[in-house]
C-alpha cells in the first residue's frame, strides 16, 4: 500500500537532508584561521618594561560566527598567586626551575602584560583579564569568511628568568623574549583553545608578522623572521655588499623583522652577544648568537657545521625546511623551540650542545610546521622530536648505536614501574606528576614511532614520516592523521595500535612459556600476559643457523613487508592468551630462542622473552 506523504513529513525530510549534508561537509572539509600581526615595541632595558602597539588582522575561515575572542597574556603567569605559581607549589614533584620562586617575586621582578585599550574596526571593546587569558566580548560578530582588525595598546614587564622567558638568566643573557606579546588564541574544529599558562606547551594561529623593536643600540638581537634593516642596525646583519655603513652606536635602534607564515614570534637581546652566520643546505642562513665567554666560544664555533648537518638530515628524512634562516640563541632556561629559532643554555659540553640543538631544531618540523596541539597531544611533538633527533645524533655525531632509542625505552619502562602512568590523551597540564608527563610525552612518544617501525617495517616508517609531513605541514594534525599516514603507506590496519598505546595504559608483555620435544620437531607455546597485543618476531638459534619466525596479529589485516628469510606463521587473534606452533627443528639442536631480538617491541618484562636449552 502506498502512503501519501504529508506536507509535514516532506518538510521534516528536507530539514534532515539539509542537516545531514551540512554535518558531512563540516566533518570532511578542512579549514583554519589566519591572523596577521603588525607590532611596534619600545623596550626600556633599565626597568625591563616595554610599551607596545599591535594591529591584528583576523580572518575567520571557520563555518562559525564568532561572538568572542581570547588572547594569551603569558607574562601574567609570573606573579605570586598565579595558576602557574599555585600549581608548582602543590604538585608532588615541582619543576626545580619554578618551585616556589614565583611566590617570592617582588613587584619589580614579576612579569605582567597589561592591555590599555582594545578596539575592533575602530570600535572600543569590553574585556576581562582572567589570569593569563584576556576574555573579549565582540560588539560586532565575525561572520564566516569575514576579516576584522583589532588594535591594541599594551605594556609589559619582563619577569626574572624562571621558565622559558625572562631577564638575566643564569648564564647572564639579558632578555629571553618568548610569549611576550598578547597572542590571539587558536580556534579550530574543536572550538577555542584558551588554555591558561600553567606549565606546558602552546597552540597558535599561522600568519605573517611585521615587528619593530626599539631598544638600546648596544644590544644585539636575534629571533624569528628576517631582519629588514641590517645595514642600519649592524651587529652582523648588514649586507656585506652594500655601500651603506651601520650607524654609530648611540641612543636606540629600531630593529625591523618580518616573519611569513609562522604561529609565534620570539626574540632575544644582549649587549654581549657574539653573532656568527653559517650557510647551510639550500642557502639557509644559520645564525648563532652567544655570550662572549672564552670558555664556550670553541664549542659554539664547532656547533655551526653540526647544525648544518642536522638541518640536512631533517630535510632528507622529514621534509624540506621552508624558510631561509634559523637562529640558535643562547638564552632561556634549558632548551625551547620557537618559530625559526631556539633558546638554549650554552654553557654545556660539546655533545650536550649539539644534542639540545638537534632536539630543538627538530621541533621546527613537528611543532612549527606540522604544529600539533601540544596541550592535548604533547607526545606527538615531544616524542616524535625525540625519535628523529636521536636518529640524527646517531649519524651526525657518529655514535653508531644499533638502537639509538634505548634511553626512551628505559624511560617508558621506569614510568610503568612507577605506578604513576596516565594515558597519553591526558591534557599536558593534568598529569599528577611532572615526571609522568615527561616520560609520557618524550619517552613513550618516541617509542610510539620506534615501535611502529617494528610493526610496519623500517622502510614503511621512513615513508610514513615523509608522507605525514607532506600531507599535514601547516595543518595542525591530530593523532588519527599519523595513524592514517602509516596505514596508507603500509596497508596495515593500525587503529588498535593508536588506541591501546595512546588512549590506555595497557602494557605489552609476552613470554615463551613452554618448549616441548615432538620427535624431530619442537612445539613452542607463547603467552600474552599483557592487555596490549602485538605481532611477534621470534628467533631460534642453533649451532648452525638462527632462523626467524613471524606471527602477524590478526587485526592488522596484513603483514609486515621485507620479512625475507622469515617463516611466516598463522595469525594470532588477540583474544587468545596462548599461541602454540611447531618448528621443524629437533629440540636437542635448539640452543636458545628470543621474542623480538631487535628489542623495539616495548615488552615490560623481557626476562621471559628468552629461552635457553
HELIX and SHEET records of a PDB file:
HELIX    1   1 UNK A    7  UNK A   28  1                                  22    
HELIX    2   2 UNK A   74  UNK A   77  5                                   4    
HELIX    3   3 UNK A   83  UNK A   90  1                                   8    
HELIX    4   4 UNK A  102  UNK A  104  5                                   3    
HELIX    5   5 UNK A  230  UNK A  233  1                                   4    
HELIX    6   6 UNK A  281  UNK A  283  5                                   3    
HELIX    7   7 UNK A  297  UNK A  317  1                                  21    
HELIX    8   8 UNK A  350  UNK A  363  1                                  14    
HELIX    9   9 UNK A  364  UNK A  369  3                                   6    
HELIX   10  10 UNK A  378  UNK A  396  1                                  19    
HELIX   11  11 UNK A  406  UNK A  418  1                                  13    
HELIX   12  12 UNK A  434  UNK A  438  1                                   5    
HELIX   13  13 UNK A  439  UNK A  444  3                                   6    
HELIX   14  14 UNK A  445  UNK A  456  1                                  12    
HELIX   15  15 UNK A  458  UNK A  472  1                                  15    
HELIX   16  16 UNK A  479  UNK A  490  1                                  12    
HELIX   17  17 UNK A  495  UNK A  503  1                                   9    
HELIX   18  18 UNK A  554  UNK A  556  5                                   3    
HELIX   19  19 UNK A  587  UNK A  589  5                                   3    
HELIX   20  20 UNK A  606  UNK A  609  5                                   4    
SHEET    1   A 8 UNK A 123  UNK A 124  0                                        
SHEET    2   A 8 UNK A 112  UNK A 120 -1                                        
SHEET    3   A 8 UNK A 147  UNK A 157 -1                                        
SHEET    4   A 8 UNK A  49  UNK A  59 -1                                        
SHEET    5   A 8 UNK A  34  UNK A  44 -1                                        
SHEET    6   A 8 UNK A 207  UNK A 216  1                                        
SHEET    7   A 8 UNK A 252  UNK A 262 -1                                        
SHEET    8   A 8 UNK A 226  UNK A 227 -1                                        
SHEET    1   B 4 UNK A 126  UNK A 130  0                                        
SHEET    2   B 4 UNK A 133  UNK A 142 -1                                        
SHEET    3   B 4 UNK A  66  UNK A  72 -1                                        
SHEET    4   B 4 UNK A 183  UNK A 184 -1                                        
SHEET    1   C 4 UNK A 166  UNK A 167  0                                        
SHEET    2   C 4 UNK A 175  UNK A 177 -1                                        
SHEET    3   C 4 UNK A 267  UNK A 270 -1                                        
SHEET    4   C 4 UNK A 220  UNK A 223 -1                                        
SHEET    1   D 2 UNK A 186  UNK A 188  0                                        
SHEET    2   D 2 UNK A 191  UNK A 193 -1                                        
SHEET    1   E 5 UNK A 273  UNK A 279  0                                        
SHEET    2   E 5 UNK A 285  UNK A 291 -1                                        
SHEET    3   E 5 UNK A 325  UNK A 330  1                                        
SHEET    4   E 5 UNK A 341  UNK A 344  1                                        
SHEET    5   E 5 UNK A 335  UNK A 338 -1                                        
SHEET    1   F 3 UNK A 510  UNK A 518  0                                        
SHEET    2   F 3 UNK A 521  UNK A 528 -1                                        
SHEET    3   F 3 UNK A 578  UNK A 583 -1                                        
SHEET    1   G 5 UNK A 566  UNK A 568  0                                        
SHEET    2   G 5 UNK A 548  UNK A 551  1                                        
SHEET    3   G 5 UNK A 536  UNK A 542 -1                                        
SHEET    4   G 5 UNK A 590  UNK A 595 -1                                        
SHEET    5   G 5 UNK A 610  UNK A 612 -1                                        
END                                                                             
